Amino acid sequence: MNIKPLADRVLILPAPAEEKTIGGIIIPDTAKEKPLQGEVVAVGNGTKDEEMVLHVGDQVLYGKYSGTELEHDGKKYLIMRQSDVLAVLG
């Protein structure tokens, strides 16, 4: 991974959206629910006021409208502040 978040930011690979069908009708990608969990793939160093507590590999939950979407090597990622992460799973 050659994207290195700065300060208190983390890079997250969202979990894939679940495929939904209703009576044989496939719901298009634009109507799918955004996933609210993902895996941390890179972290910044934190700031003098906020220590980085997330680690690469952590499975996390985040808010529905958190972060900024970006695409790198054909994969979609979210970059957000550590404070936008709601919880670490498991």
VOPAGU-2260 file (C-alpha; in pm, 1 decimal, decimal comma):
REM VOPAGU-2260
SITE   aa  ch    i         X         Y         Z
SITE  MET   A    0       0,0       0,0       0,0
SITE  ASN   A    1     157,4     329,9    -102,6
SITE  ILE   A    2    -106,1     557,5      54,4
SITE  LYS   A    3       6,9     680,6     395,8
SITE  PRO   A    4    -256,4     872,2     596,7
SITE  LEU   A    5    -131,1    1175,7     786,8
SITE  ALA   A    6    -185,4    1272,3    1150,6
SITE  ASP   A    7    -499,1    1109,7    1299,3
SITE  ARG   A    8    -639,7     973,4     972,8
SITE  VAL   A    9    -697,3     608,4     878,5
SITE  LEU   A   10    -749,2     436,9     542,7
SITE  ILE   A   11   -1032,5     182,6     541,2
SITE  LEU   A   12   -1129,8     -83,9     288,2
SITE  PRO   A   13   -1511,0    -102,7     320,3
SITE  ALA   A   14   -1675,3    -444,1     341,8
SITE  PRO   A   15   -1853,9    -527,5      14,8
SITE  ALA   A   16   -2220,4    -423,6      -6,1
SITE  GLU   A   17   -2455,7    -717,6      19,5
SITE  GLU   A   18   -2629,4    -824,8    -301,3
SITE  LYS   A   19   -3003,7    -784,7    -255,3
SITE  THR   A   20   -3283,9    -926,7    -463,8
SITE  ILE   A   21   -3655,2    -874,4    -426,6
SITE  GLY   A   22   -3870,8   -1133,9    -598,4
SITE  GLY   A   23   -3601,9   -1200,4    -859,5
SITE  ILE   A   24   -3528,1    -830,5    -919,3
SITE  ILE   A   25   -3165,3    -737,5    -855,3
SITE  ILE   A   26   -3121,8    -403,0    -682,6
SITE  PRO   A   27   -2863,6    -184,9    -867,5
SITE  ASP   A   28   -2542,3     -70,2    -695,2
SITE  THR   A   29   -2673,2     284,4    -662,1
SITE  ALA   A   30   -2961,0     167,3    -440,8
SITE  LYS   A   31   -2754,4     -61,0    -215,5
SITE  GLU   A   32   -2693,7      32,7     145,5
SITE  LYS   A   33   -2345,5     165,9     208,3
SITE  PRO   A   34   -2148,1     -75,0     426,5
SITE  LEU   A   35   -2082,9      55,9     773,0
SITE  GLN   A   36   -1785,5    -162,7     851,3
SITE  GLY   A   37   -1447,5    -228,6     699,8
SITE  GLU   A   38   -1083,0    -311,8     758,0
SITE  VAL   A   39    -812,6     -60,4     848,1
SITE  VAL   A   40    -539,1     -88,6     583,8
SITE  ALA   A   41    -317,8     209,2     682,4
SITE  VAL   A   42    -292,5     450,5     974,5
SITE  GLY   A   43    -127,3     785,5    1042,4
SITE  ASN   A   44     104,6     856,0    1335,2
SITE  GLY   A   45    -155,5    1037,1    1543,9
SITE  THR   A   46    -118,2    1389,1    1678,6
SITE  LYS   A   47      32,8    1533,1    1995,5
SITE  ASP   A   48    -321,2    1562,6    2133,7
SITE  GLU   A   49    -459,8    1229,6    2007,2
SITE  GLU   A   50    -269,7     901,1    2017,7
SITE  MET   A   51    -335,2     656,6    1731,1
SITE  VAL   A   52    -516,5     359,4    1885,8
SITE  LEU   A   53    -626,1     188,5    1563,0
SITE  HIS   A   54    -398,3     -65,1    1396,0
SITE  VAL   A   55    -370,8    -211,3    1047,7
SITE  GLY   A   56    -602,6    -513,4    1026,2
SITE  ASP   A   57    -861,6    -385,3    1276,1
SITE  GLN   A   58   -1223,7    -447,0    1173,0
SITE  VAL   A   59   -1413,4    -127,1    1248,2
SITE  LEU   A   60   -1759,5      29,5    1239,2
SITE  TYR   A   61   -1797,7     387,0    1117,2
SITE  GLY   A   62   -2075,6     638,2    1060,2
SITE  LYS   A   63   -2289,2     624,5     746,5
SITE  TYR   A   64   -2158,0     953,1     605,1
SITE  SER   A   65   -1804,7     938,3     747,6
SITE  GLY   A   66   -1489,9     980,6     547,8
SITE  THR   A   67   -1393,6    1068,2     193,7
SITE  GLU   A   68   -1412,0     807,0     -80,8
SITE  LEU   A   69   -1111,0     750,0    -302,4
SITE  GLU   A   70   -1014,1     489,4    -559,5
SITE  HIS   A   71    -665,7     339,1    -593,6
SITE  ASP   A   72    -564,4      46,1    -816,4
SITE  GLY   A   73    -930,1     -28,0    -891,3
SITE  LYS   A   74   -1032,7     -57,6    -525,2
SITE  LYS   A   75   -1250,6     189,9    -336,8
SITE  TYR   A   76   -1130,7     311,9       1,1
SITE  LEU   A   77   -1244,1     557,3     267,1
SITE  ILE   A   78   -1008,9     794,1     444,4
SITE  MET   A   79   -1133,5     943,8     768,8
SITE  ARG   A   80   -1025,5    1076,6    1103,6
SITE  GLN   A   81    -978,0     823,4    1380,3
SITE  SER   A   82   -1255,2    1001,3    1574,2
SITE  ASP   A   83   -1505,4     912,6    1296,1
SITE  VAL   A   84   -1458,4     542,0    1375,7
SITE  LEU   A   85   -1731,0     431,5    1615,9
SITE  ALA   A   86   -1599,5      92,4    1732,2
SITE  VAL   A   87   -1346,9    -185,0    1678,7
SITE  LEU   A   88   -1501,7    -529,2    1622,7
SITE  GLY   A   89   -1379,7    -837,1    1806,0
